[in-house]
């Protein structure tokens, strides 16, 4: 069966290109008219780390006319689009099909399960870096890993991703890794969006660096209080390491701000605020960053 990729943004185009490049029949579904038009006209165009540029033909489907019977779906839309996408996927995912989410933030898998059923939803995390150059054109900005939580029907995804050149791992405790990424995203993404700077610039500005590290510490305290064992011992070292290793990258939140589209602040900092308030923990810095970014959303 054809692989359904839900989304037309940077990661969606990256996965579509890699999967189509190993002979998989790929259908991309979305609601962004410019993206859909470019994909129909030229396919997805991957600008790789080695400077090569390759185009791959894909099938294209408007989300408003979702149809078919796909055995697998890869969900790569922004978190604020998850509910709409879940409704669309429900119309075209086979009864024994599986939808895998690799989205940022928390709560996306819960929304998908609400519409598709728990047995048809799998979750994962990716550290791949990608940037949208123009509709249909994606630039790979950094290699990373695709880490998946255990699920009885993940075999096809694992083998397919490996064949397409992705580094893949399956682990029993995905929540710890999700929170590990969430803590770092909640510290880096809002600041880069507000200051409109690449990730590495946060290390060069003393006040920004302090804010970044304090935000990471605050988010990590929430995770620890929840009993989550983060995949690192020191959140400050972790967040500074990511900022350093992705110094030239433009965060996804900054990309959203520059495009004038809604950010994923609700699923990132908003999720930490909700968890912190439930535990009675102060999350004042996380809340300030949340409100400032929300003010950019309009």
C-alpha positions as CSV (number, residue, x, y, z in Angstrom):
1,X,0.0,0.0,0.0
2,X,1.0,3.6,-0.5
3,X,2.5,5.5,2.5
4,X,0.3,8.5,3.5
5,X,2.3,11.5,4.7
6,X,0.1,14.0,6.5
7,X,1.6,17.4,6.1
8,X,3.5,19.4,3.4
9,X,6.1,21.2,5.5
10,X,9.8,20.7,6.0
11,X,9.8,17.3,7.7
12,X,7.0,16.0,5.6
13,X,8.9,16.8,2.4
14,X,12.1,15.3,3.8
15,X,10.5,12.0,4.7
16,X,8.6,12.0,1.4
17,X,11.8,12.5,-0.6
18,X,13.7,9.8,1.3
19,X,10.9,7.2,1.1
20,X,10.1,8.0,-2.6
21,X,13.9,7.7,-3.2
22,X,13.9,4.0,-2.2
23,X,10.9,3.2,-4.4
24,X,8.0,3.6,-1.9
25,X,4.7,5.0,-3.4
26,X,4.1,8.1,-1.3
27,X,1.0,10.2,-1.1
28,X,1.2,13.6,0.6
29,X,-2.0,15.1,2.1
30,X,-2.3,18.7,3.4
31,X,-4.2,21.9,3.3
32,X,-1.5,24.4,2.3
33,X,-2.5,25.4,-1.2
34,X,0.9,26.7,-2.3
35,X,2.6,23.6,-1.0
36,X,0.1,21.3,-2.7
37,X,0.5,23.1,-6.0
38,X,4.3,22.9,-5.9
39,X,4.2,19.2,-5.0
40,X,1.8,18.4,-7.8
41,X,3.9,20.4,-10.3
42,X,7.4,19.3,-9.4
43,X,7.2,16.7,-6.6
44,X,9.3,17.2,-3.4
45,X,12.8,18.6,-3.8
46,X,15.5,17.6,-1.3
47,X,18.5,19.9,-0.8
48,X,20.9,17.5,1.0
49,X,23.9,18.1,3.3
50,X,26.3,17.3,0.5
51,X,24.9,20.1,-1.7
52,X,23.1,17.8,-4.0
53,X,19.5,18.6,-5.1
54,X,17.1,15.9,-6.1
55,X,13.4,15.8,-7.0
56,X,11.0,13.0,-6.3
57,X,7.6,12.5,-7.7
58,X,4.8,12.0,-5.1
59,X,1.0,11.7,-5.2
60,X,-0.8,14.6,-3.7
61,X,-4.2,14.8,-2.0
62,X,-6.1,17.8,-0.6
63,X,-7.0,17.2,3.0
64,X,-10.6,18.2,2.3
65,X,-11.0,15.2,-0.1
66,X,-9.2,12.5,1.9
67,X,-10.0,9.1,0.5
68,X,-8.4,5.7,0.0
69,X,-7.3,2.9,2.3
70,X,-3.8,3.5,3.4
71,X,-2.0,0.9,5.5
72,X,0.3,3.4,7.2
73,X,0.3,7.1,7.8
74,X,3.1,9.4,9.0
75,X,1.8,12.5,10.8
76,X,4.0,15.5,10.4
77,X,1.7,18.5,10.7
78,X,2.0,21.3,13.3
79,X,0.4,20.5,16.6
80,X,-2.4,23.0,16.2
81,X,-3.4,21.1,13.0
82,X,-3.6,17.6,14.7
83,X,-7.3,17.5,15.4
84,X,-8.2,18.5,11.8
85,X,-5.7,16.0,10.5
86,X,-7.0,13.2,12.7
87,X,-10.5,13.6,11.2
88,X,-9.0,13.5,7.7
89,X,-6.9,10.4,8.4
90,X,-9.9,8.6,9.8
91,X,-11.5,8.8,6.4
92,X,-8.6,7.1,4.6
93,X,-6.7,4.9,7.0
94,X,-7.3,1.2,6.7
95,X,-9.1,-0.5,9.6
96,X,-5.8,-2.4,10.4
97,X,-3.6,0.6,9.5
98,X,-1.3,2.5,11.8
99,X,-0.7,6.3,12.1
100,X,2.7,7.3,13.4
101,X,3.2,10.7,14.8
102,X,6.7,12.3,15.0
103,X,5.3,15.8,15.8
104,X,6.8,18.3,18.3
105,X,5.2,18.8,21.7
106,X,2.9,16.7,23.9
107,X,-0.7,15.6,23.4
108,X,-0.7,14.9,19.7
109,X,-0.8,11.1,20.1
110,X,-3.8,11.5,22.5
111,X,-5.8,13.5,19.9
112,X,-5.0,10.9,17.3
113,X,-6.1,8.1,19.6
114,X,-9.4,9.8,20.3
115,X,-10.3,9.7,16.6
116,X,-8.5,6.6,15.4
117,X,-8.3,4.3,18.4
118,X,-5.3,3.5,20.6
119,X,-4.4,0.4,18.6
120,X,-4.0,2.4,15.4
121,X,-1.7,5.1,16.8
122,X,2.1,4.9,17.4
123,X,4.4,7.6,18.6
124,X,8.0,8.7,18.1
125,X,10.5,11.5,18.3
126,X,13.0,12.7,15.7
127,X,16.0,15.0,16.1
128,X,16.4,15.5,12.3
129,X,16.8,19.1,11.3
130,X,15.0,20.5,8.2
131,X,14.2,23.9,6.8
132,X,11.6,24.9,4.2
133,X,13.2,26.9,1.4
134,X,10.0,27.4,-0.6
135,X,6.9,25.3,-1.2
136,X,8.0,21.7,-2.0
137,X,11.7,22.4,-1.4
138,X,13.3,21.3,1.9
139,X,16.9,21.6,3.1
140,X,18.3,19.0,5.4
141,X,20.1,21.0,8.1
142,X,21.2,18.2,10.3
143,X,21.1,14.4,10.6
144,X,19.4,12.9,13.6
145,X,17.7,9.9,14.9
146,X,14.1,8.6,14.7
147,X,13.2,7.0,18.0
148,X,9.9,5.1,18.2
149,X,7.9,3.9,21.2
150,X,7.0,0.2,21.3
151,X,3.9,-0.8,19.3
152,X,2.9,-4.2,17.9
153,X,2.6,-2.9,14.3
154,X,5.7,-0.8,13.9
155,X,7.7,-3.3,11.9
156,X,7.0,-1.8,8.5
157,X,7.9,1.7,9.7
158,X,11.2,0.5,11.2
159,X,12.4,-1.4,8.1
160,X,11.2,1.2,5.7
161,X,12.9,4.0,7.6
162,X,16.2,2.1,7.8
163,X,16.0,1.3,4.1
164,X,15.5,5.1,3.4
165,X,18.7,5.9,5.3
166,X,17.3,7.0,8.7
167,X,18.9,6.0,12.0
168,X,16.1,4.2,13.8
169,X,15.7,3.0,17.4
170,X,12.7,1.5,19.3
171,X,12.6,2.0,23.0
172,X,10.2,1.0,25.8
173,X,10.0,4.4,27.5
174,X,9.2,7.0,24.9
175,X,7.7,9.5,27.4
176,X,11.1,10.2,28.9
177,X,12.5,11.0,25.5
178,X,9.5,13.1,24.6
179,X,10.0,15.2,27.8
180,X,13.7,15.4,27.1
181,X,13.1,17.0,23.8
182,X,10.2,19.1,25.2
183,X,12.5,20.6,27.9
184,X,15.0,21.7,25.3
185,X,12.4,23.0,22.8
186,X,10.7,25.0,25.5
187,X,14.0,26.8,26.2
188,X,15.4,27.3,22.7
189,X,12.4,27.7,20.5
190,X,10.6,30.6,22.1
191,X,13.7,32.7,22.6
192,X,14.9,32.2,19.0
193,X,11.4,33.1,17.8
194,X,11.2,36.3,20.0
195,X,14.8,37.4,19.2
196,X,14.6,36.2,15.6
197,X,18.1,34.6,15.8
198,X,19.5,31.1,14.9
199,X,19.9,28.6,17.8
200,X,23.6,29.3,18.4
201,X,23.1,33.0,18.9
202,X,21.5,32.3,22.2
203,X,24.9,31.1,23.5
204,X,26.5,34.4,22.4
205,X,24.1,36.7,24.2
206,X,24.7,36.4,28.0
207,X,21.1,37.4,29.0
208,X,19.6,35.1,26.4
209,X,21.8,32.3,27.5
210,X,20.7,32.8,31.1
211,X,17.1,32.8,30.1
212,X,17.6,29.6,28.0
213,X,19.2,27.7,30.8
214,X,16.7,28.9,33.5
215,X,13.8,27.9,31.2
216,X,15.4,24.4,30.7
217,X,15.8,24.0,34.5
218,X,12.3,25.1,35.2
219,X,10.8,22.6,32.7
220,X,13.1,19.8,33.9
221,X,11.8,20.3,37.5
222,X,8.3,19.7,36.2
223,X,9.4,16.5,34.5
224,X,11.3,15.2,37.5
225,X,8.4,15.9,39.8
226,X,6.2,13.9,37.5
227,X,8.6,11.0,38.0
228,X,10.0,11.2,34.5
229,X,13.6,10.1,34.1
230,X,15.0,12.5,31.6
231,X,17.6,11.2,29.1
232,X,20.3,13.5,30.5
233,X,21.4,14.4,34.0
234,X,22.0,18.1,33.6
235,X,19.4,20.1,31.6
236,X,21.7,23.1,31.3
237,X,24.4,21.0,29.6
238,X,21.8,19.4,27.4
239,X,20.2,22.6,26.2
240,X,23.5,24.3,25.6
241,X,24.8,21.3,23.8
242,X,21.8,21.3,21.4
243,X,22.2,25.0,20.8
244,X,25.8,24.5,20.0
245,X,25.3,21.5,17.8
246,X,22.5,23.2,15.9
247,X,24.1,26.7,16.0
248,X,23.2,27.6,12.4
249,X,19.7,26.1,12.5
250,X,16.5,28.2,12.5
251,X,14.1,26.7,15.0
252,X,10.7,25.5,13.7
253,X,9.1,28.2,15.9
254,X,11.1,31.0,14.4
255,X,10.3,29.6,10.9
256,X,6.6,29.8,11.8
257,X,6.9,33.4,13.1
258,X,8.8,34.5,9.9
259,X,6.1,32.9,7.8
260,X,3.3,34.5,9.8
261,X,1.7,31.2,10.7
262,X,0.7,29.9,14.2
263,X,3.4,28.4,16.4
264,X,3.4,25.2,18.4
265,X,3.8,27.1,21.7
266,X,0.7,25.5,23.2
267,X,2.0,21.9,22.7
268,X,5.4,22.9,24.0
269,X,5.5,25.6,26.7
270,X,1.7,25.3,27.2
271,X,2.1,21.6,28.0
272,X,4.7,22.4,30.6
273,X,2.6,25.1,32.2
274,X,-0.4,22.7,32.4
275,X,1.7,20.0,34.0
276,X,3.4,22.4,36.4
277,X,0.1,23.9,37.6
278,X,-1.3,20.4,38.2
279,X,1.7,19.7,40.5
280,X,1.6,23.1,42.2
281,X,5.0,24.0,40.8
282,X,6.0,27.6,39.8
283,X,6.5,27.9,36.0
284,X,6.8,31.7,35.8
285,X,9.5,31.9,33.1
286,X,7.8,29.3,31.0
287,X,4.6,31.2,31.3
288,X,6.2,34.5,30.3
289,X,7.8,33.0,27.2
290,X,4.4,31.4,26.4
291,X,2.6,34.7,26.6
292,X,5.2,36.6,24.6
293,X,5.1,34.0,21.7
294,X,1.3,33.9,21.9
295,X,1.3,37.7,21.4
296,X,3.2,37.1,18.1
297,X,0.5,34.6,17.0
298,X,-2.0,37.4,17.1
